[in-house]
Amino acid sequence: MAPASRELGTAIRDAYTEGTGIPYSNYLGEKGMDFRDDLGGLNMSTVPKVFIECGNMRNQGDAAKMKDSRFRERIAVSIAQGFEKYFA
């Protein structure tokens, strides 16, 4: 299921960055994506599955955005658009 999960993750990552303006993370993985082989919930799945980190709460700017209800709405819309792109 890894190729389908990678495709879903890419669609959500790109939509999230475009919709929120938050750049890809740069502290782990590459271009905001890290592939794990130690999480049964991901690796034993029979359907595409991803985890998304919406912000780094240790970053004051990210933390402030997460407190803003309008910004959280942008997050939700962006993630939904990623799913729409994946399923289209």
RODO-2510 file (C-alpha; in nm, 4 decimals, decimal comma):
residues 88
     n   res          X          Y          Z
     1     m     0,0000     0,0000     0,0000
     2     a     0,3042     0,2277     0,0211
     3     p     0,2756     0,3758    -0,3323
     4     a    -0,0900     0,4731    -0,2769
     5     s    -0,0070     0,6175     0,0658
     6     r     0,2808     0,8147    -0,0858
     7     e     0,0443     0,9532    -0,3510
     8     l    -0,2137     1,0485    -0,0873
     9     g     0,0527     1,2045     0,1341
    10     t     0,1903     1,4092    -0,1536
    11     a    -0,1566     1,5372    -0,2475
    12     i    -0,2345     1,6391     0,1109
    13     r     0,1122     1,7892     0,1702
    14     d     0,0938     2,0019    -0,1437
    15     a    -0,2633     2,1197    -0,0789
    16     y    -0,1779     2,1984     0,2834
    17     t     0,1249     2,4065     0,1942
    18     e    -0,0620     2,5873    -0,0847
    19     g    -0,3691     2,6566     0,1303
    20     t    -0,1951     2,7591     0,4514
    21     g     0,1369     2,9016     0,3393
    22     i     0,3163     2,6832     0,5955
    23     p     0,6302     2,5486     0,4254
    24     y     0,7341     2,1839     0,4289
    25     s     0,9020     2,0769     0,7498
    26     n     1,2788     2,0656     0,7288
    27     y     1,3773     1,8858     1,0465
    28     l     1,2898     1,5288     0,9488
    29     g     1,2471     1,3468     0,6217
    30     e     1,2643     1,5118     0,2830
    31     k     1,0354     1,7827     0,1434
    32     g     0,8033     1,7462     0,4400
    33     m     0,7629     1,3694     0,4122
    34     d     0,9062     1,0979     0,6340
    35     f     0,8433     0,7317     0,5656
    36     r     0,8132     0,5036     0,8680
    37     d     0,8364     0,1268     0,8905
    38     d     0,7723     0,1008     1,2636
    39     l     0,4041     0,1970     1,2840
    40     g     0,1613    -0,0908     1,2480
    41     g    -0,1302     0,1466     1,1910
    42     l     0,0396     0,2640     0,8743
    43     n     0,2240    -0,0444     0,7585
    44     m    -0,0467    -0,3047     0,8131
    45     s    -0,3188    -0,0958     0,6543
    46     t    -0,5024    -0,2236     0,3485
    47     v    -0,5983     0,1288     0,2413
    48     p    -0,3837     0,4388     0,1807
    49     k    -0,3038     0,6056     0,5109
    50     v    -0,1006     0,9101     0,6172
    51     f    -0,0294     1,1160     0,9269
    52     i    -0,0083     1,4942     0,8982
    53     e     0,1630     1,7308     1,1373
    54     c    -0,0146     2,0627     1,0945
    55     g     0,2422     2,2708     1,2771
    56     n     0,5251     2,2682     1,5246
    57     m     0,3878     2,3812     1,8588
    58     r     0,7405     2,4719     1,9740
    59     n     0,7415     2,7352     1,7000
    60     q     0,5657     3,0507     1,8285
    61     g     0,4381     3,1422     1,4832
    62     d     0,2881     2,7978     1,4221
    63     a     0,1397     2,7867     1,7727
    64     a    -0,0302     3,1246     1,7203
    65     k    -0,1799     3,0064     1,3900
    66     m    -0,3230     2,6963     1,5559
    67     k    -0,5053     2,9151     1,8102
    68     d    -0,6805     3,1124     1,5338
    69     s    -1,0154     2,9558     1,4355
    70     r    -0,9998     3,1121     1,0882
    71     f    -0,6606     2,9570     1,0298
    72     r    -0,7828     2,6185     1,1513
    73     e    -1,0608     2,6495     0,8929
    74     r    -0,7941     2,7070     0,6253
    75     i    -0,6194     2,3934     0,7477
    76     a    -0,9386     2,1872     0,7193
    77     v    -1,0178     2,3190     0,3720
    78     s    -0,6624     2,2541     0,2548
    79     i    -0,6621     1,8956     0,3782
    80     a    -1,0020     1,8356     0,2157
    81     q    -0,8647     1,9707    -0,1118
    82     g    -0,5742     1,7257    -0,0852
    83     f    -0,8217     1,4397    -0,0540
    84     e    -1,0213     1,5745    -0,3482
    85     k    -0,7076     1,5828    -0,5626
    86     y    -0,6141     1,2298    -0,4613
    87     f    -0,9584     1,0855    -0,5367
    88     a    -1,0079     1,2784    -0,8621
***
